Amino acid sequence: MYEVQRVYDYHAQQPAILVDRLWPRGISKEKLHSVQWFKNISPSTPLRQWFHQDRAKHFAEFCQRYKQELQQPEQMQLLETIRQLHQHHPNLLLLTASKNIALSHLPVLVNELLQH
């Protein structure tokens, strides 16, 4: 199982990957020096901007669109890289700055990671 956590609650106890397109506001690079940043696994900028206009209203369609984006070759390769890292580090965390993880790209990402 993949664990998810807000980046603001991360204290470098375990291996982690930041899976947001933008660097989290107020977090220094030094604090996350051991964290890998996979920004290209996150939703594209146009999709992210559209979703942020009305998260509750757009969530179902956002999930479908993001799932389609994850089928692109670059994203599929990144998914496989994350799976391999998870095999070497079973307690690997996926980090995000999202305030509401359940209403973010993380549920879709985790679901895709568990598919194969």
C-alpha positions in Angstrom: 0.0 0.0 0.0 1.2 3.5 -0.8 1.1 6.1 2.0 0.2 9.7 1.3 1.0 12.7 3.5 0.9 16.5 3.4 4.4 17.8 2.7 4.0 20.2 5.6 3.7 17.3 8.0 6.8 15.5 6.7 9.7 15.2 9.1 12.2 13.0 7.1 11.4 9.9 9.0 11.1 7.8 5.8 11.8 7.8 2.1 9.4 10.1 0.2 8.6 11.5 -3.2 7.0 14.9 -3.8 4.3 14.4 -6.5 3.1 18.0 -7.1 3.7 20.1 -10.2 4.6 23.2 -8.1 7.1 23.4 -5.3 5.2 23.7 -2.0 4.9 27.2 -0.7 7.0 28.0 2.4 9.0 24.8 2.2 12.8 25.1 1.8 14.7 22.9 -0.5 16.9 22.0 2.4 14.0 20.6 4.4 13.2 18.2 1.5 16.8 17.5 0.5 16.3 13.8 0.6 13.0 13.8 -1.2 12.8 13.1 -4.9 10.5 15.4 -6.9 8.4 13.8 -9.6 6.6 16.9 -10.8 5.8 15.4 -14.2 3.6 12.6 -12.6 1.2 15.3 -11.4 -1.7 16.7 -13.5 -0.7 19.0 -16.3 -0.9 22.7 -15.7 -4.1 23.2 -17.8 -5.8 20.4 -16.1 -4.7 21.5 -12.6 -5.8 25.1 -13.3 -9.2 24.0 -14.6 -9.7 21.7 -11.6 -8.9 24.5 -9.1 -11.7 26.7 -10.5 -14.2 24.4 -8.7 -12.8 21.3 -7.1 -16.1 19.8 -5.8 -17.9 20.3 -9.1 -15.0 19.2 -11.3 -13.6 16.3 -9.3 -15.2 13.3 -11.1 -14.2 14.7 -14.5 -10.8 15.7 -13.2 -10.2 12.1 -12.1 -11.0 10.8 -15.6 -8.8 13.3 -17.3 -5.9 12.8 -15.0 -6.2 9.0 -15.5 -5.9 9.6 -19.2 -2.8 11.8 -18.7 -1.2 8.9 -16.8 -1.5 6.7 -19.8 1.0 8.8 -21.7 4.5 7.1 -22.2 6.4 9.5 -19.9 3.9 9.2 -17.1 3.8 5.4 -17.5 7.6 5.3 -17.1 7.4 7.5 -14.0 4.7 5.2 -12.5 7.0 2.2 -13.1 9.9 4.1 -11.4 7.7 4.8 -8.4 6.6 1.2 -8.2 10.3 0.1 -8.3 11.2 2.6 -5.5 8.3 1.2 -3.5 9.6 -2.3 -3.8 13.0 -1.1 -2.4 11.3 1.1 0.3 8.0 -0.4 1.4 7.3 2.6 3.6 7.7 5.1 0.7 5.6 8.2 1.2 3.9 10.2 -1.6 3.9 13.9 -0.5 1.6 16.7 -1.6 0.8 20.2 -0.6 -2.9 19.7 -1.1 -5.0 20.6 1.9 -7.6 17.9 1.1 -5.8 14.8 -0.1 -9.0 13.0 -0.7 -10.0 15.7 -3.2 -6.7 15.9 -5.0 -4.8 13.9 -7.7 -3.4 11.5 -5.1 -6.3 9.0 -5.0 -6.1 8.6 -8.8 -2.3 8.3 -8.7 -2.4 5.7 -5.9 -5.0 3.7 -7.8 -2.9 3.7 -11.0 0.2 2.6 -9.0 -1.8 -0.3 -7.6 -3.1 -1.4 -11.0 0.0 -3.2 -12.2 
